[in-house]
Amino acid sequence: MAGPVPSEATLGFGAVTKQYENNSNNECNACASTYGSVHRVKSMRRRYLVWALLIAVVVGFPYAYGAWERSKVGECTRQIQPAFARPANSSPAYVGEICFLGSSEFGLLFRLYDARGGELIAERLYYDTDVDMVWGSNKVWYSPHEHVSLPPTMWDRFRAKLP
């Protein structure tokens, strides 16, 4: 014989797993298990990457579309928080605004501002034909089925900061 002959089971897996018949069984098993675990890690990374891209598309596309729609604001109507919807002898705390979106026939944008500083503190995009705000002592309805709590939640304040 001219030299050691590679076994059939270990051919084609690269230099790390190429073992010769004259090596002990323990070394061959170690190489095969190393290849298997490396392969599993690469497979898992690929799977996680596919899921991350899928989630990015599913979440990112609707958000980007909503941001594009919010940029097409048309005619707006503002309403200051009425006296019956706030504590006695206090100044208005909120200003509500409903705007038509230029890109959609029924698209509306509700915005809630802090009356003292003019800061945007809540924003909602919705599709409806009602263009009426109804103020309550702890909520403002911008649609028959949708409202913003007064004061707005931290989630509302966070979302209002996003583009």
C-alpha positions as CSV (number, residue, x, y, z in Angstrom):
1,M,0.0,0.0,0.0
2,A,1.2,3.5,-0.8
3,G,-0.2,5.2,2.3
4,P,-3.3,5.6,4.5
5,V,-6.6,5.5,2.6
6,P,-9.5,7.8,3.6
7,S,-12.6,6.0,4.7
8,E,-15.8,6.4,2.6
9,A,-17.8,7.9,5.5
10,T,-15.4,10.9,5.9
11,L,-14.7,11.9,2.4
12,G,-16.0,15.3,1.2
13,F,-16.5,17.1,4.5
14,G,-13.5,19.3,4.4
15,A,-10.1,19.2,6.0
16,V,-11.4,19.3,9.5
17,T,-13.3,16.0,9.2
18,K,-11.0,14.2,6.8
19,Q,-9.7,11.3,8.8
20,Y,-7.8,8.3,7.7
21,E,-8.5,4.7,8.6
22,N,-5.4,4.3,10.6
23,N,-6.6,6.9,13.2
24,S,-8.5,5.7,16.2
25,N,-12.3,5.7,16.3
26,N,-12.5,8.3,19.0
27,E,-10.8,10.9,16.8
28,C,-13.1,10.2,13.9
29,N,-16.2,10.5,16.1
30,A,-14.9,13.8,17.5
31,C,-14.5,15.2,14.0
32,A,-17.9,14.1,12.9
33,S,-19.6,15.5,16.0
34,T,-17.7,18.8,15.5
35,Y,-18.9,19.0,11.9
36,G,-22.5,18.3,13.0
37,S,-22.5,21.0,15.7
38,V,-21.0,23.5,13.4
39,H,-23.6,22.6,10.8
40,R,-26.4,23.0,13.3
41,V,-25.2,26.4,14.5
42,K,-25.0,27.6,10.9
43,S,-28.4,26.3,10.2
44,M,-29.9,27.9,13.3
45,R,-28.2,31.3,12.3
46,R,-29.7,31.1,8.9
47,R,-33.1,30.3,10.3
48,Y,-32.9,33.2,12.8
49,L,-31.9,35.5,10.0
50,V,-34.8,34.5,7.8
51,W,-37.2,35.1,10.8
52,A,-35.7,38.4,11.6
53,L,-36.1,39.5,7.9
54,L,-39.6,38.3,7.8
55,I,-40.5,40.2,11.0
56,A,-38.8,43.3,9.7
57,V,-40.9,43.2,6.6
58,V,-44.1,42.4,8.4
59,V,-43.6,45.3,10.9
60,G,-41.6,47.7,8.8
61,F,-43.9,47.9,5.7
62,P,-47.1,48.9,7.5
63,Y,-45.1,51.4,9.6
64,A,-43.5,52.9,6.6
65,Y,-46.8,53.1,4.8
66,G,-48.4,54.8,7.8
67,A,-45.5,57.3,8.0
68,W,-46.0,58.1,4.3
69,E,-49.7,58.6,4.8
70,R,-49.2,60.9,7.8
71,S,-46.9,63.0,5.7
72,K,-49.8,63.8,3.3
73,V,-51.9,65.8,5.7
74,G,-54.6,68.0,4.2
75,E,-57.2,70.2,5.9
76,C,-57.3,70.1,9.7
77,T,-59.8,71.1,12.4
78,R,-58.7,71.8,16.0
79,Q,-60.7,71.7,19.1
80,I,-59.7,72.9,22.6
81,Q,-60.7,70.7,25.5
82,P,-64.1,72.1,26.7
83,A,-64.7,73.3,30.2
84,F,-67.0,70.4,31.1
85,A,-64.2,67.9,30.3
86,R,-61.6,69.4,32.7
87,P,-61.4,70.1,36.4
88,A,-63.3,73.3,37.6
89,N,-61.4,76.6,37.2
90,S,-58.5,75.1,35.3
91,S,-57.2,76.0,31.9
92,P,-57.5,73.6,29.0
93,A,-54.8,70.8,29.2
94,Y,-55.3,69.4,25.7
95,V,-56.0,70.4,22.1
96,G,-57.3,67.8,19.7
97,E,-56.8,67.9,15.9
98,I,-58.4,65.9,13.1
99,C,-56.8,66.1,9.7
100,F,-57.8,64.6,6.3
101,L,-55.2,62.7,4.5
102,G,-54.6,63.7,0.9
103,S,-53.8,60.2,-0.2
104,S,-57.1,58.6,1.0
105,E,-60.8,59.4,0.7
106,F,-61.6,58.2,4.2
107,G,-58.1,58.5,5.8
108,L,-58.0,60.6,9.0
109,L,-55.3,61.5,11.4
110,F,-56.1,62.4,15.0
111,R,-53.5,64.3,17.0
112,L,-53.6,65.3,20.6
113,Y,-51.4,68.2,21.8
114,D,-50.5,69.5,25.2
115,A,-52.2,72.9,25.4
116,R,-49.5,74.6,27.5
117,G,-46.5,73.7,25.4
118,G,-48.0,72.6,22.1
119,E,-46.1,69.3,22.2
120,L,-47.6,66.4,20.3
121,I,-48.5,63.7,22.8
122,A,-50.7,61.2,20.9
123,E,-51.3,60.4,17.3
124,R,-53.6,57.9,15.6
125,L,-54.2,57.1,11.9
126,Y,-57.7,55.7,11.2
127,Y,-60.1,55.2,8.3
128,D,-63.7,56.5,9.0
129,T,-66.2,59.0,7.7
130,D,-66.8,60.6,11.1
131,V,-64.9,63.8,11.7
132,D,-66.0,64.5,15.2
133,M,-64.3,64.7,18.6
134,V,-66.2,63.9,21.7
135,W,-64.5,64.9,25.0
136,G,-65.0,63.2,28.2
137,S,-63.4,63.7,31.6
138,N,-60.8,61.0,31.1
139,K,-61.0,60.2,27.3
140,V,-61.4,61.9,24.0
141,W,-63.1,59.9,21.3
142,Y,-62.0,60.6,17.7
143,S,-64.1,57.9,16.2
144,P,-67.3,56.1,17.5
145,H,-65.2,53.1,18.5
146,E,-61.7,54.6,19.2
147,H,-60.4,56.9,21.9
148,V,-57.3,58.2,23.6
149,S,-57.1,58.2,27.4
150,L,-56.5,61.5,29.2
151,P,-53.7,61.8,30.2
152,P,-52.3,59.7,27.3
153,T,-50.3,56.6,28.2
154,M,-46.6,56.4,27.9
155,W,-47.0,54.2,24.8
156,D,-49.1,57.0,23.1
157,R,-46.4,59.5,24.0
158,F,-43.6,57.2,22.7
159,R,-45.5,56.6,19.4
160,A,-46.1,60.3,19.0
161,K,-42.3,60.9,18.9
162,L,-41.8,58.5,16.0
163,P,-41.8,59.9,12.5
